[in-house]
Amino acid sequence: MADYQERPTTTTVIEKRGGGGTMVAVLLLVVVVAIAAFFLISSQTRKDSAVESAASQVGQAASDVGAAARDAAGSLKNE
């Protein structure tokens, strides 16, 4: 019978490293959120600008009506 030689036991450690897919997904998510935030902020700015412009026009119209009323009242006094 052949002599049985016991082989020394060895432990092999295999480290699994990610391919970077998670990092790419996180980066893509950050870019999408930044773009969405930009569009929401610019949309709100445009709405604010439109409201400001409308309020300015209403104020100018009220001033014009007041001037016309003064002119009409002045012409009635002169008659």
NORLINFEN-V650084 format. One record per residue. N is the residue number from 1. RES is the residue in one small letter. OMEGA is omega in radians with two decimals (999 if undefined). BURIAL is + if it has 24 or more other ideal C-beta (glycine too) atoms within 12 Angstrom, else -. D_FIRST is the distance of its C-alpha to the first C-alpha in whole Angstrom. Layout:
# NORLINFEN-V650084
N&RES&OMEGA&BURIAL&D_FIRST ; N&RES&OMEGA&BURIAL&D_FIRST
This chain:
# NORLINFEN-V650084
1&m&-3.09&-&0 ; 2&a&3.10&-&4 ; 3&d&3.12&-&6 ; 4&y&3.08&-&9 ; 5&q&3.12&-&12 ; 6&e&3.12&-&15 ; 7&r&3.12&-&18 ; 8&p&3.14&-&21 ; 9&t&3.10&-&24 ; 10&t&3.10&-&27 ; 11&t&3.10&-&30 ; 12&t&3.12&-&32 ; 13&v&3.11&-&36 ; 14&i&3.12&-&38 ; 15&e&3.11&-&41 ; 16&k&3.13&-&43 ; 17&r&3.13&-&47 ; 18&g&3.14&-&50 ; 19&g&3.14&-&51 ; 20&g&-3.14&-&55 ; 21&g&3.13&-&56 ; 22&t&-3.13&-&57 ; 23&m&3.11&-&59 ; 24&v&3.13&-&61 ; 25&a&3.12&-&61 ; 26&v&3.12&-&63 ; 27&l&3.11&-&65 ; 28&l&3.11&-&66 ; 29&l&3.12&-&67 ; 30&v&3.13&-&69 ; 31&v&3.14&-&71 ; 32&v&3.12&-&72 ; 33&v&3.13&-&73 ; 34&a&3.13&-&75 ; 35&i&3.12&-&77 ; 36&a&3.11&-&78 ; 37&a&3.13&-&79 ; 38&f&-3.12&-&81 ; 39&f&3.10&-&83 ; 40&l&3.14&-&83 ; 41&i&-3.13&-&85 ; 42&s&3.09&-&87 ; 43&s&3.12&-&88 ; 44&q&3.12&-&90 ; 45&t&3.12&-&91 ; 46&r&3.11&-&93 ; 47&k&3.12&-&94 ; 48&d&3.13&-&96 ; 49&s&3.13&-&97 ; 50&a&3.12&-&99 ; 51&v&3.12&-&100 ; 52&e&3.13&-&102 ; 53&s&3.13&-&103 ; 54&a&3.13&-&105 ; 55&a&3.10&-&106 ; 56&s&3.13&-&108 ; 57&q&3.10&-&109 ; 58&v&3.11&-&111 ; 59&g&3.11&-&112 ; 60&q&3.12&-&114 ; 61&a&3.11&-&115 ; 62&a&3.10&-&116 ; 63&s&3.12&-&118 ; 64&d&3.11&-&120 ; 65&v&3.11&-&121 ; 66&g&3.12&-&122 ; 67&a&3.11&-&124 ; 68&a&3.12&-&126 ; 69&a&3.09&-&127 ; 70&r&3.12&-&128 ; 71&d&-3.14&-&130 ; 72&a&3.12&-&131 ; 73&a&3.12&-&133 ; 74&g&3.14&-&134 ; 75&s&3.09&-&136 ; 76&l&3.11&-&137 ; 77&k&-3.08&-&139 ; 78&n&-3.10&-&141 ; 79&e&999&-&142
